[in-house]
């Protein structure tokens, strides 16, 4: 994790639910201070490294299951008599 990196929460942490986006403000050992919008204003949320994913990986993980399902349906249609 780097300061300024966009991240997404993968677990509920101090009011920031799964899927909430934020920006890393500070990193110390395995603790990360993330700035995210909660209840209409910017709030700092203290999280552990394993509570977060970089936004790029989160977006990819959200895309893959849908793509697999589509590819599976397409292959089923191609093999059907």
C-alpha positions as CSV (number, residue, x, y, z in Angstrom):
1,X,0.0,0.0,0.0
2,X,1.2,3.5,-0.9
3,X,0.0,6.9,0.2
4,X,-2.5,8.2,-2.3
5,X,-3.4,4.7,-3.6
6,X,-7.1,4.1,-4.3
7,X,-8.4,1.1,-2.3
8,X,-11.7,-0.7,-1.6
9,X,-12.8,-2.3,1.7
10,X,-13.3,-6.1,1.5
11,X,-14.5,-6.3,5.1
12,X,-16.7,-4.1,7.2
13,X,-14.4,-1.8,9.2
14,X,-15.5,1.0,11.6
15,X,-18.5,2.1,9.5
16,X,-16.9,1.5,6.1
17,X,-18.8,-1.4,4.5
18,X,-17.6,-3.9,1.9
19,X,-17.2,-2.2,-1.5
20,X,-16.6,1.3,0.0
21,X,-13.8,3.2,-1.9
22,X,-11.2,5.4,-0.3
23,X,-7.7,6.7,-0.6
24,X,-4.7,5.7,1.6
25,X,-3.6,8.6,3.8
26,X,-1.0,6.9,6.0
27,X,0.6,3.4,6.3
28,X,2.3,2.1,9.4
29,X,3.3,-1.6,9.7
30,X,0.1,-3.5,8.9
31,X,-2.2,-0.6,9.8
32,X,-3.6,1.8,7.1
33,X,-5.4,5.1,7.6
34,X,-7.9,5.4,4.7
35,X,-9.9,8.6,3.9
36,X,-13.4,7.8,2.6
37,X,-16.7,9.5,2.4
38,X,-19.0,8.4,5.2
39,X,-22.4,10.0,5.9
40,X,-21.7,12.8,3.4
41,X,-18.3,13.9,4.7
42,X,-14.6,12.7,4.5
43,X,-13.7,10.5,7.4
44,X,-10.5,8.7,8.3
45,X,-10.9,5.0,8.9
46,X,-8.2,2.9,10.5
47,X,-8.0,-0.6,8.8
48,X,-5.6,-3.5,8.6
49,X,-3.8,-4.3,5.3
50,X,-6.0,-7.4,4.9
51,X,-9.2,-5.4,5.1
52,X,-8.4,-3.6,1.8
53,X,-7.7,-4.3,-1.9
54,X,-6.2,-1.9,-4.4
55,X,-9.1,-0.5,-6.5
56,X,-7.6,-2.1,-9.7
57,X,-7.7,-5.6,-8.2
58,X,-11.2,-5.0,-6.7
59,X,-12.5,-4.0,-10.2
60,X,-10.9,-7.0,-11.7
61,X,-12.4,-9.4,-9.1
62,X,-15.9,-7.9,-9.8
63,X,-15.5,-8.4,-13.5
64,X,-14.2,-12.0,-13.5
65,X,-17.2,-13.9,-12.1
66,X,-19.6,-12.2,-14.6
67,X,-17.2,-13.0,-17.4
68,X,-16.9,-16.7,-16.4
69,X,-20.6,-17.0,-16.2
70,X,-21.0,-15.5,-19.7
71,X,-18.3,-17.6,-21.2
72,X,-19.8,-20.7,-19.6
73,X,-23.2,-19.9,-21.1
74,X,-21.7,-19.3,-24.5
75,X,-19.7,-22.6,-24.5
76,X,-22.9,-24.4,-23.4
77,X,-24.8,-22.9,-26.4
78,X,-22.0,-23.9,-28.8
79,X,-22.0,-27.5,-27.6
80,X,-25.8,-27.9,-27.5
81,X,-27.2,-30.0,-30.4
